[in-house]
Amino acid sequence: MHLKFLLIAGGALLSATAVQAGGFQVTLAGQKNNGMGGVGTGLALDHAAMFYNPGALAMVRERGVQIGVNATMARQAFRAEAAGTNYDTNQRQLDNTVTTPFNLYAGFGPTEGKWRAGIAVYTPFGSKLDYADGWEGRFSLTEIDLASIFVQPTASYAITDKLSVGAGLVIFAYGAVNLQRDIPVQSPNGAGQFGHIELDGKADTKIGYNAGVYFKPTDKLSLGLSYRSKIDAVVKGGDVTFTNLPSSPLIASNFGATKFDVLLPLPATFNLGIGVTPTEKLTVGFDVNYTQWSEYEKLEFTFDQPVAGATTSSSVRDYENSFTFRLGGQYQLMDALTLRAGGIYDISPVKDGYVTPETPDANRVGVSAGLSYKFGEKFGIDLSGQFVSLQERTQTQQQLIDNNVTDRVAGTYKTSIVIPGIGLNYNF
């Protein structure tokens, strides 16, 4: 067994969260925003501005609390390179799984004052993948379960009635990962068999920041710029467990690790947004997100004991910086009812020949819809839904050999995702 088989599984530490955005970035942080294709940098819709652009928070006049939850339901198929071209007869289906990223915001401040403060809690990384038994990539990955919670205390100040700024500490408060895969081993009598490895660990608490500027030169136009800093996700002393291995001194010496350490960069993001309000009832937003994925060059593990004769190893990722484009709008159909729709085009940071089972990423197109309904002046409900289709992505064994990344599997991935969401808000 080669150590490279461990590395692709470890890459799943955060990569499996790529159900809504390129790489392992997730932007399901606001229910109104979700219905509008994820726009929000150039708008002051509600307290979710703490995530999208802290500078816009001072322009949100309401004080209140809002909570939202989404269900990400991914359907993924894989066809091995040697299996032919017919998906219906030769594909491997990813077992259906559901994850529930959530968001919680509380905003405060004087009704007519220039400042606003608040706290945000959201889950920008979190997923569960469970591949079918016996699939061709089982030596790379069979299962992953990831959970994370971020907390962001935020403050925003209106310098004038047209210009405001804001910032918040981004605290990576909780992160946990469990990932598993099969391993090929040889028993003492020479027969081959499959063992199993499980990596389980918790990430250290880390702190970054989120800052932004919001400018509304006229009643019909608004502009926003925000920046979320890079945070390194670090697991130290995670548990390594082997099962179903033959009992022999040689196997024991080659698979003696019980602990692992790993670091994964969560890249910085620049966000530019424009909001246009041609009428009192209609608002349109356009966002461009630029993510510095080039920080993710490799994934390196350190083990406390040898694994296949080595205690450290690295696997190439070589991501590229990428753009996401978002367009969305909302229309107030009546005093209590607002309708929303939007679209997304997301360029994958994963280059050809570098696709991994935990991040079978590709350029993606998404559409969204949503609505809000107010029950009086204080209480409201937000509904949203997104459908995201990933471009069919193929990599060959020759590409893997040429790129020196044979720690992953050759074949074609095909993925689609449905993301319904609901939110409740209360103003005081």
C-alpha positions in Angstrom: 0.0 0.0 0.0 1.3 3.5 -0.9 1.1 6.5 1.4 -0.4 8.5 -1.4 -3.7 6.7 -0.8 -3.9 8.4 2.6 -3.5 11.8 1.2 -6.6 11.9 -1.0 -8.7 11.0 2.0 -7.2 13.7 4.1 -8.0 16.2 1.5 -11.6 15.7 2.4 -11.0 17.5 5.7 -12.8 20.5 4.3 -13.1 19.9 0.6 -16.4 17.9 0.8 -18.2 21.1 1.5 -18.2 22.1 -2.1 -21.9 21.7 -2.5 -22.8 25.3 -3.2 -19.7 27.1 -4.4 -16.4 26.3 -6.1 -13.6 24.5 -4.2 -14.8 24.1 -0.6 -16.4 27.5 -0.2 -20.0 27.7 0.9 -22.1 30.9 0.9 -25.5 29.9 2.3 -25.3 32.6 4.9 -28.6 34.6 4.4 -32.0 33.3 3.4 -33.0 36.5 1.4 -29.6 36.4 -0.3 -29.9 32.7 -1.2 -33.1 33.5 -3.1 -31.3 36.1 -5.1 -28.4 34.0 -6.3 -26.2 34.8 -3.2 -25.8 38.5 -3.9 -25.4 40.8 -1.0 -22.1 42.8 -1.1 -23.7 45.9 -2.6 -27.0 45.6 -0.7 -28.3 46.2 2.8 -31.1 43.6 2.9 -31.0 42.5 6.6 -28.6 41.4 9.3 -26.9 38.9 7.0 -24.9 41.9 5.9 -22.5 40.9 8.7 -21.4 38.1 6.5 -21.7 39.6 3.0 -20.5 43.1 3.8 -20.1 44.4 7.4 -20.0 47.9 6.1 -23.7 47.7 5.0 -24.9 46.8 8.5 -25.1 50.4 9.6 -27.6 51.0 6.8 -30.0 48.2 8.1 -32.5 50.2 10.1 -34.2 47.3 11.9 -32.9 45.8 15.1 -33.7 42.2 15.5 -32.9 38.5 15.3 -33.0 36.1 12.4 -32.3 32.5 12.0 -32.1 30.3 8.9 -31.4 26.7 7.9 -30.7 25.1 4.5 -30.7 21.5 3.3 -28.1 20.7 0.7 -29.0 17.6 -1.2 -26.4 16.4 -3.7 -26.9 13.8 -6.4 -23.6 12.6 -7.9 -22.6 9.9 -10.4 -19.2 8.6 -11.3 -18.2 6.6 -14.4 -14.8 4.9 -14.3 -12.5 5.6 -17.3 -12.7 2.0 -18.5 -16.4 1.6 -18.0 -17.6 3.0 -21.3 -19.7 6.1 -22.1 -23.2 5.1 -21.0 -24.0 6.6 -17.5 -27.2 4.6 -17.1 -25.4 1.3 -17.3 -21.9 2.0 -16.1 -22.2 4.7 -13.4 -21.6 4.5 -9.7 -24.1 6.5 -7.7 -23.2 8.6 -4.6 -25.5 7.6 -1.7 -28.0 10.4 -1.1 -27.1 12.5 1.9 -28.5 15.7 3.4 -26.6 18.4 5.4 -28.1 21.4 7.1 -25.9 24.5 7.2 -27.5 27.2 9.4 -27.1 30.9 10.1 -28.1 33.1 13.1 -27.9 36.9 13.4 -28.7 39.4 16.1 -28.3 43.1 15.3 -28.5 46.1 17.8 -28.1 49.8 17.9 -30.1 53.1 18.3 -33.0 53.5 16.0 -31.7 56.8 14.5 -28.1 56.4 15.4 -25.1 56.0 13.2 -23.8 52.7 14.4 -24.9 49.1 14.5 -23.4 46.1 16.3 -24.3 42.5 16.1 -23.2 38.9 16.3 -23.3 36.3 13.6 -23.1 32.5 13.8 -22.9 30.5 10.6 -21.6 27.2 9.1 -19.6 28.0 6.0 -18.1 24.4 5.9 -20.0 21.3 6.5 -20.9 18.2 4.6 -21.5 14.4 4.5 -20.6 12.2 1.6 -21.1 8.4 1.5 -20.0 6.6 -1.6 -21.5 3.3 -2.6 -19.8 0.1 -1.5 -17.2 -1.2 -3.9 -16.9 1.9 -6.0 -13.7 2.4 -8.0 -12.4 5.2 -5.8 -12.9 3.4 -2.5 -9.1 3.5 -1.9 -9.3 7.3 -2.1 -12.5 7.9 -0.1 -15.6 6.0 1.1 -17.2 8.4 3.6 -16.8 11.8 5.2 -18.7 13.8 7.8 -17.7 17.3 8.5 -19.1 20.0 10.9 -18.0 23.5 11.6 -19.3 26.6 13.4 -18.0 30.2 12.8 -18.8 33.1 15.1 -18.5 36.8 14.0 -19.0 39.7 16.4 -19.4 42.8 14.1 -19.6 46.6 14.4 -20.6 49.1 11.6 -20.6 52.9 11.5 -22.3 55.3 9.1 -19.8 58.1 8.4 -22.4 59.9 6.5 -26.0 59.1 5.4 -24.4 57.7 2.2 -21.2 56.0 3.4 -20.7 53.4 6.1 -17.9 51.0 7.1 -17.8 47.9 9.2 -15.7 45.0 10.4 -15.9 41.8 12.4 -13.7 39.1 13.9 -14.2 35.8 12.2 -13.7 33.1 14.8 -13.4 29.5 13.7 -15.0 28.3 16.9 -15.6 24.6 16.2 -14.5 22.1 13.5 -14.7 18.3 13.5 -14.0 15.8 10.7 -14.4 12.1 10.3 -13.3 10.5 7.0 -12.9 6.9 6.0 -11.6 4.8 3.1 -10.5 1.3 2.2 -6.9 0.3 1.9 -5.4 -2.6 -0.1 -3.1 -4.9 2.0 -1.5 -8.3 1.6 -2.0 -11.0 4.2 0.9 -13.2 5.4 -0.2 -16.0 3.1 0.1 -13.7 0.1 -3.7 -13.2 -0.4 -4.9 -9.7 -1.0 -7.6 -8.1 1.1 -9.1 -4.8 2.0 -8.5 -3.0 5.2 -10.1 0.2 6.4 -8.8 3.5 7.8 -10.6 6.1 9.7 -9.3 9.6 10.5 -11.1 11.6 13.2 -10.1 15.0 14.6 -11.1 18.4 15.8 -9.6 21.7 14.4 -8.0 24.3 16.6 -9.8 27.6 17.2 -8.5 30.3 14.8 -9.3 34.0 14.2 -9.6 36.0 11.1 -11.5 39.1 10.0 -14.2 40.4 7.7 -14.3 44.1 6.7 -16.3 46.1 4.2 -17.3 49.5 2.8 -20.8 50.4 1.6 -21.6 53.5 -0.4 -25.1 54.7 -1.6 -24.5 57.8 -3.7 -28.2 58.0 -4.8 -31.5 56.4 -3.8 -31.2 54.2 -6.9 -27.6 53.0 -6.7 -25.5 51.3 -4.0 -21.9 49.9 -4.1 -20.1 47.6 -1.7 -16.7 46.2 -1.2 -15.7 43.5 1.3 -12.8 41.3 2.2 -12.7 38.0 4.3 -9.3 37.0 5.4 -7.6 33.7 5.1 -7.8 31.3 8.0 -5.7 28.2 8.4 -7.7 25.1 9.6 -5.3 23.1 11.7 -5.9 19.6 13.2 -3.4 18.4 15.7 -3.4 15.0 17.3 -6.3 13.6 15.3 -7.0 9.9 15.8 -6.0 7.3 13.2 -7.8 3.9 13.4 -7.1 0.8 11.3 -9.6 -2.1 11.0 -9.7 -5.4 9.1 -5.9 -5.6 8.8 -4.1 -8.9 8.8 -2.3 -9.7 12.1 1.4 -9.8 11.4 4.5 -7.9 12.7 5.1 -6.5 9.2 1.6 -5.0 8.9 1.8 -3.7 12.5 5.1 -1.9 11.8 3.9 -0.4 8.5 0.5 0.7 9.9 1.3 1.8 13.4 0.1 5.4 13.3 -2.4 6.5 15.9 -2.3 10.3 15.5 -2.1 12.8 12.6 -1.6 16.5 12.1 -2.7 18.5 9.0 -3.2 22.1 7.9 -5.6 23.3 5.3 -5.8 27.0 4.2 -9.3 28.5 4.0 -8.6 31.2 1.3 -9.2 34.9 1.4 -12.1 36.4 -0.7 -12.6 39.8 -2.2 -16.2 40.8 -2.9 -17.5 43.6 -5.1 -21.2 44.3 -5.3 -23.6 46.7 -7.0 -27.2 47.4 -6.1 -29.8 49.1 -8.3 -33.3 50.2 -7.3 -35.0 51.4 -10.5 -38.4 51.6 -8.6 -39.4 51.5 -5.0 -40.6 47.9 -5.4 -37.7 46.5 -7.5 -34.1 45.9 -6.3 -31.4 44.2 -8.4 -27.9 43.2 -7.3 -24.8 42.0 -9.0 -21.8 40.5 -7.1 -18.3 39.4 -8.2 -16.4 37.2 -5.8 -12.6 36.6 -6.2 -11.2 33.8 -4.1 -7.4 33.3 -3.6 -7.4 29.6 -4.1 -3.8 29.6 -5.2 -2.9 29.4 -1.4 -3.9 25.8 -1.6 -0.8 24.3 -3.3 -0.5 21.0 -1.5 -1.9 19.0 1.4 0.7 17.7 3.8 0.3 15.2 6.6 2.4 14.3 9.6 1.9 11.0 11.5 3.2 10.0 14.9 4.3 6.6 13.6 5.2 5.3 10.1 2.5 4.6 7.6 3.8 2.5 4.8 7.3 3.4 5.9 7.0 7.1 6.2 5.7 9.6 8.8 5.1 12.6 6.5 3.9 13.0 2.9 2.3 15.6 0.7 -0.2 15.6 -2.1 -0.4 18.3 -4.8 -3.6 20.4 -5.1 -2.3 23.4 -7.1 -5.6 25.3 -7.1 -6.0 28.4 -9.2 -7.6 31.8 -8.1 -11.1 31.9 -9.4 -14.2 34.2 -9.9 -17.9 33.7 -9.0 -20.5 35.9 -10.7 -24.0 36.4 -9.1 -27.1 38.2 -10.3 -30.3 38.5 -8.4 -33.3 40.7 -7.7 -36.4 41.1 -5.6 -39.8 42.6 -6.2 -42.3 43.7 -3.5 -45.5 42.3 -4.9 -47.5 43.6 -2.0 -46.8 45.1 1.4 -46.4 41.7 3.1 -45.0 39.7 0.1 -41.6 40.0 -1.7 -40.5 37.7 -4.5 -36.9 36.9 -5.4 -34.9 35.2 -8.2 -31.3 34.9 -9.2 -28.5 33.1 -11.0 -24.9 32.0 -10.4 -21.9 31.2 -12.5 -19.0 29.7 -10.6 -15.6 29.0 -12.1 -13.9 26.0 -10.5 -10.4 26.5 -9.0 -9.5 22.8 -9.7 -7.4 22.4 -12.8 -7.9 19.5 -15.3 -6.4 16.3 -14.1 -6.4 17.4 -10.4 -10.0 16.4 -9.5 -10.4 14.4 -6.3 -13.4 12.3 -5.0 -14.0 14.5 -2.0 -14.1 17.6 -4.3 -15.4 16.5 -7.7 -15.5 20.1 -8.7 -16.3 21.7 -12.0 -17.6 25.0 -13.4 -21.2 25.3 -12.2 -24.4 27.1 -13.1 -27.1 27.8 -10.5 -30.6 29.3 -10.4 -32.5 30.4 -7.3 -35.9 31.6 -6.2 -37.4 32.8 -2.9 -39.9 34.9 -1.1 -40.6 36.7 2.1 -43.9 37.2 3.9 -44.4 39.6 6.8 -46.8 38.8 9.6 -47.3 42.4 10.9 -44.4 44.8 11.6 -42.2 42.5 13.7 -42.3 38.9 12.4 -41.5 37.5 9.0 -40.6 34.3 7.2 -38.1 33.8 4.3 -38.1 30.9 1.9 -35.4 30.1 -0.7 -34.4 27.4 -3.1 -31.4 26.8 -5.4 -30.6 24.3 -8.1 -26.9 24.0 -9.0 -25.6 21.9 -11.9 -21.9 21.1 -12.2 -20.4 20.7 -15.7 -19.6 17.0 -16.4 -15.9 16.6 -15.5 -13.6 14.0 -16.9 -10.0 13.2 -16.1 -7.9 10.4 -17.6 -5.3 8.1 -16.1 -2.8 9.7 -18.5 -3.5 13.1 -17.1 -3.0 11.9 -13.6 0.3 10.3 -14.6 1.5 13.5 -16.4 0.5 15.6 -13.4 2.1 13.1 -10.9 -1.2 12.9 -9.0 -2.0 9.2 -9.2 -3.4 9.4 -5.7 -6.9 10.0 -7.2 -9.1 8.1 -9.6 -9.6 8.5 -13.4 -13.1 8.9 -14.7 -16.1 11.2 -15.1 -18.1 13.0 -12.4 -21.6 14.3 -12.9 -23.2 16.3 -10.0 -26.4 18.3 -9.4 -27.5 19.9 -6.1 -30.9 21.1 -4.7 -30.8 23.5 -1.7 -34.1 24.5 -0.1 -34.0 26.9 2.8 -36.2 28.6 5.4 -35.6 31.5 7.7 -37.5 33.4 10.5 -36.9 37.0 11.6 -38.1 39.1 14.4 -37.6 42.9 14.7 -37.8 44.9 17.9 
